[in-house]
Amino acid sequence: MSEIDALVGMDELRAWQAFDSIDPIGGYRGDLQAATIAHHIAFWSGNCKEAPPLTELLPIDPHPMTAEQKDAAEAAKAKARSEAYTASLIASLQSRAKK
């Protein structure tokens, strides 16, 4: 410890602590790096047509939600898809009606 204390002063230690609070190493970053590697392996292995999203490869959900929150999010996505499809269908019918 005395050798480290001689090499790294208190100001530098505080600077590293501040840096770690902004851009931490380990934990989530390590999980993200592992998920990125798994993503590339899945894609390049040829065993799947499309590599799964990184969020599905993370061992821990970075944005945990309750079952009710997940249901609400899925319902909102389904509603948005339905509205987009309806708008596309209306636009297609209107363009055909003009012809």
Secondary structure, 3 states (H helix, E strand, C coil): CHHHHHHCCHHHHHHHHHHHHHCCCCCHHHHHHHHHHHHHHHHHHCCCCCCCCHHHHCCCCCCCCCHHHHHHHHHHHHHHHHHHHHHHHHHHHHHHHHC
